[in-house]
């Protein structure tokens, strides 16, 4: 059996975890498989990114500011899908969610809009949607309680993700900062993307965001990043300068540049 076939078989065997929705202090929360919060929405502002880690995932715009086609594996309450739909009008987003109950909850309780020419939400296996150059932005945010399925951090998956991206393109993966296999996942991701991988801690949540870039320059000056961050902050109301600061703590730097591709 080929690696991708084994990966698909592993995903199909996953049990269906319990799904619950709670509300506290004006915030509605989705829980899948435990008490961990998988998605959250402030009832007074359902289109905003309520959780800090979802806001931090938008750091990909520092390197890929005008995506055209997004593939999102894992829907949750649809926070990122809604933000993309409202704030990135040039982007067409396809979301793939394995559990039809999650899609129903996002539609009924988390204000996920109906499908249109820029948003398409389907029930299915996200791995099966990975076709060569099918997107230029790939977002992976899949958890059961606080655990990422091992299949979605495998070498086969990351290799397929690289092939799925057009150039230039970006893969955004959400990890928990206490993931015991984080270093192994990062090594597999770097092998797939030739080392062009950056990481940043979410500003407040216990998450690490990995950005794997295809077709990016080997380095970019911190000055250019800071300048771009200020523009993005004005445009989206998110603290992009703080994301640049977070990038400084976890990545290679040389002569005033952020090193994206080592050895080049």
N, C-alpha and C positions, 0 to 999 in steps of 0.2 A: 504494500500500500504506500502511495506517495505521501510526502510530508503534509501537503494541503488536504489530502483525503483523510489522513489520520486526524488532522486538526478539526475538520468538519465533523467527523465521527465523535470526537471527544465533546464537542459543543452540543451535539444532539443528545448525548447521554446525561447532560446536566439536569438535575432535579429542578422542579419548580418551587422556588422559595416562597415563603409567606410574603404577602404584600399588604402594607397598612399605610394609612394616611392619618396624620395628626395635625393639630393646630395649637400654637402657643404664641401669645403676644402679637397677634396679627400676622403670623407667618404660618403658612401651610407647608407641611413637610411630607415627603415620600420616603418610606422605609421598605427595603427589599431584603428579606432574609434575616432581619435582626433589628436592633435599635439604631444603628448608624443612619444618619441622614443622607439619602441618595440625591435628593433634590429639595429645593425650598423656594417658596414664592411669597413675597410680601403682598398681602391682599390689596393694599392701597396702591401698589405699583407692580402689577403682574408681569410687565415686560422687562423689568430691571433684572440684573444679575444679583440675586440676594446673597449667594454664598461666595466667600472670598476666593475660593479655589477656581470657580468658574470665571471670575473676573481675571484671575492670573493667567488662565488659559488663553486669554485674548492677547497675550504677549507675542503670539505668532505674528501679529500685524507689524511688529518692529522689523521683521525680515521678509514678510510676504504681505504687503499692504493692500493688494487689490485682488483677492482670490475670485475665481469665476465659478468653479464647480466644487462643492463640498460634499463629501461622503462622511456621515456621522454614524459610528457604530456605538449603540447604546443611547437611548432617548431619555430615560429618567422622566422627570416632570416636564422636560422640553425647554429648560431655561436657555441653553445656548441656541437651540433651534429658533426660539422666539426672538432672541437678540439678533441673530443673523438676519432673520426675516425683516425685522423692523429697522435695523441700523446699517445693514450692508445691502443696499438695493441692487447692486451689480452682481450679487451672488445667488446662484441656484443651489439649494440644499436638499440632499436626499438623506433621510434618516432611516436606519435599519435597527429594529428592536426585536429581539427573539421572543419576548413575552407579550402576547396580545393584551394581557391585563394592564401592563404598564402603558401601552398606547391608549387604552380606554380611559385610564386614570388621568393621563396627560390631557386628553381631549375634554373630559368631563369636569376635572377639578383644578387644572393648572393652566387654563386659558390657551392651550395650544391651538392655533388657528387651523381651519380646514386646509386641505391641500389646494394649491393653485399652481401657476406656472413657475413659481420660485421655491415651492416647498412640496416635498413628496415624502410621506412617512409610510413605511411598509413593515409588515411583520415578516421576519425571516432571519436567516443566519448571515451576519455581516460579512463573514469570511467569503461566502459565496458571491458577494457583490464585488469582490476585489478582482477587477479585470485590468489588463494593461492600459495605463494612462486614462483611467476613468474619472479622475478628479485631479485638482491641484491643491486641495486641502482635505486632509483625512484626520478626523477627530475620533479618538478612542477613549471612552469613559464608561467602563463596564465594571460593576462590582456587585457581589452578593454580600451584604453587610459590609465588612471592611476588607474583603479579599477579592483581588482581581483573578478571574479565571486564568489558570496557567497557560491554556492554549493561546490566549491573546497576548502573551509575553514570550512566545516561542520564537525560535529562529525562523521557522517556516512562515509564521505570520508576518514578522518584520521584513523578511525577504519579499513576500507578496505585497506588503505595503509599499516598499520601494518601487516595485514594478507598477503598482496602481497609480502612482503619482506622475502627473505631467511635470515637465521641467520649465520654469522653476515651480517648486511645490513644497509643502510643509506637512509633516505628520505631527500631531499634538496628542500626547498620551498623558493621562492622569495616573499618578502612582500615590500610594500612601507612604509617608516618610518612614514608617516602621516596617515596610515590606521587607521580609527577610531575604527575598531574592532580588532586591532592587539592583544591586551591583551586577548580578548575572544578567538581568533584563537589560541593563544599560550596555553591557558588553555585547549582547546579541544585537541590540539596536545599532550600536556603532559599527558592527561588522556589516550589517545590511546597508548602512548609509555611508560607508567609507569614512567613518569617524566624524561626520558632520552632524553632531548631536550636541545640543545645549540643554542645560537644566537650570531651573530656578525654584526655590522654595516659594510656596504661596505665602502671602504676607502675614496671614493670621491662621489659616487652616492647616492641619497636619498633612499637607500634600506636597508632592514634588511634581512639577510639570516638566516633561521632556519635550523638546522641540527638535525633530529630525528634519534636516533641510536637504532638498535635492536641487542641484543647480545653483546653490548660493555661492557668493564669492568666498575665497579662502579666509578672508579676514575683513573686518569692518571697524572703522575708528570709533572709539567711545564718543568722540565729539559728534559724529554723524548720528549715532544712536540716540544721544541725548537730545539733539536737535529734532530728530524724528519723533521722539517720545513726547516732547512738548506739543507738537502739532497734533499727535494722536490724542493726547489728554484733552485738548481743546475740542476736538471733534467728537469724542465718545464719552467724555466725563469719567474716564478711568485713570488710575494713577500710573501711567506708563513710565514716568521718570523713576518711580520706585521699583518697577520691574527691571529697568536697566541696572539699578543699584543691586537688586537681587541677583542678576546675572553675573555681576562682578565677583560675587562670593563663591560661585560654584564652577566657574569656567576658566579656561586658559586665556592669558592676556600677555601681549608682547609689544613693547614700544608704542604704547598708547592705543593698541588695537585689541579688539576681541577676536581671538583665534577661533574660527569656525571649522576649518579643515586643517588639522595638524599635518606637517610635512610638506605643505604646499607654499 
